[in-house]
Amino acid sequence: MSVDVKSPCIKVCKYDEDKICVGCHRTMDEITGWLFMNNDQKKKSLQDAEQRKKTPKPGKNDYDYYV
């Protein structure tokens, strides 16, 4: 029996201009589809979110999201 992949949600549901959550770095589609994804899809979503987190946006810093 496999264990479900845990949601990365940290309850900071605020979106940037690209509709990426600044808390978990998932897209709106990934967030709303989470309950319907299988574990492989969830793992892929987490990998994509981690990549987004590591890739800075040109001209942006963390403070730009909260202004």
Wavefront OBJ file of the C-alpha trace (Angstrom):
o trace
v 0.000 0.000 0.000
v 1.417 3.376 -0.966
v 1.185 6.470 1.185
v -0.372 9.562 -0.342
v 2.005 12.397 -1.180
v 1.490 15.213 1.324
v 0.379 18.610 0.083
v 3.080 21.300 0.228
v 0.522 23.944 1.226
v 1.815 26.209 4.012
v -1.372 28.304 4.222
v 0.148 31.332 2.442
v -2.314 31.487 -0.416
v -1.179 34.545 -2.301
v -0.508 34.558 -6.030
v 2.007 36.420 -8.140
v 1.253 37.897 -11.571
v 1.868 34.496 -13.188
v -0.731 32.855 -10.907
v 1.916 30.968 -8.947
v 1.350 30.649 -5.195
v 4.130 32.455 -3.318
v 3.747 29.991 -0.429
v 4.034 26.598 -2.122
v 5.071 27.681 -5.654
v 2.379 25.617 -7.340
v 0.163 26.850 -10.149
v -3.549 27.393 -9.585
v -4.227 24.302 -11.712
v -1.871 22.192 -9.604
v -3.505 23.406 -6.391
v -7.088 22.875 -7.512
v -6.274 19.523 -9.127
v -4.269 18.142 -6.187
v -7.096 15.992 -4.799
v -7.605 14.358 -8.192
v -3.925 13.642 -8.931
v -2.320 10.263 -8.439
v 0.951 10.055 -6.483
v 3.118 10.248 -9.610
v 1.354 13.420 -10.718
v 1.724 14.902 -7.224
v 5.449 14.122 -7.199
v 5.823 15.815 -10.591
v 3.918 18.840 -9.290
v 6.259 19.029 -6.287
v 9.317 18.796 -8.542
v 7.972 21.562 -10.772
v 7.181 23.736 -7.750
v 10.676 23.227 -6.358
v 12.158 24.281 -9.695
v 9.972 27.408 -9.720
v 11.123 28.203 -6.197
v 14.791 27.946 -7.221
v 14.403 29.975 -10.413
v 14.308 33.719 -9.683
v 12.181 35.908 -11.895
v 14.054 38.690 -13.643
v 13.589 41.984 -11.826
v 11.730 40.426 -8.911
v 12.620 39.728 -5.321
v 10.648 38.237 -2.428
v 9.445 41.633 -1.265
v 7.790 42.478 -4.589
v 5.024 39.956 -3.883
v 3.929 41.629 -0.679
v 3.742 45.257 -1.846
l 1 2 3 4 5 6 7 8 9 10 11 12 13 14 15 16 17 18 19 20 21 22 23 24 25 26 27 28 29 30 31 32 33 34 35 36 37 38 39 40 41 42 43 44 45 46 47 48 49 50 51 52 53 54 55 56 57 58 59 60 61 62 63 64 65 66 67
